[in-house]
Amino acid sequence: MTKHARLYGPLASIIATAMLAGAASPAFAGGVTAGTLIENTATANFEEAGTPRSVDSNKVTVRVDELLDVTVTSLDTGPITARRGDAVLTFEVTNPGNGPEAFRLTADAAVAGNDFDVTVRGVAIDSNGNGVYDDGIDQILTGPLTTPVLAADARVTVFVLVTVPDSAADGDTSNVELTAAAVTGSGTPGTVFAGEGQGGGDAVVGSTGAIDDARGVLNSAVASVQLVKSVALRDPFGGTSAVPGSVATFTIEARVSGSGSVANLVVTDAIPAGTTYVPGTLALDAGTLTDAADADAGTASESAGINVTLGNVAAGTNRSITFNVTVDQ
């Protein structure tokens, strides 16, 4: 059985994989292509009774064995800044051997020293070759997780899809390790898999051990919101007592801390029982808002309370909302 059939794809799939990786003219880093026959015949020239003659030796044929090697590299330029939820790490698997080979992939999220461990949702192949994970387009691998057959010197982009847990704190770091091992076998360099190479020759483990790994890194960027509410009183006598007729000014401070931003931030508050909202007193960062539902960020009424839409707010931002009520008489 030929090697390319054993590795789940005909030669056409090997060529397609090389094209997918952008390797239009592979350099064949492993040297002479596996399965190549190196043939040699010696010739002796001599004279016999003044007549030139020659004689050939027997032909010696050597079949080039397949060299099993693999390299894995992270294509991310540095740690990925990830919020709680889904994230993608990008790797490249390269076949520097001299024959077609598929590689079994393992994604390990439980790396020693992690501040938190992500959940691996899946491993995908860059089906359209654009270097960016496209949900619904790029092929999600199923077990065992195996790359397409890669021609010599061909490469493929691999995406590890992960989920950052809610427990991840701002600034925490997590490593994910992707390992690729030759399907034919791996081990100590020089290990021979008899008859398992391209064209029926042997497969020999190269300098990488036919197994390699690389790590992708995620930095958790978590923005949190804190609401701090305070009240200032002004009574009818110029003091600060809470008596019927006193005006209470409530201040709600929305403090966003951590990294990144929060989206669709809305602050609401009910008008306290025993008080009445003072129309026209709703304000955001000292800028007056109308009570009606219109183009500005707020609404206010006795029955519905106050509602202020802050939208997307970057970490490190404080917003201040104020409104007045009177203590019922």
Summary of the structure (lengths in Angstrom):
residues: 329
radius of gyration: 34.9
end to end distance: 96.1
largest distance: 142.7
contacts: 1034
relative contact order: 0.16
helix: 5%
strand: 48%
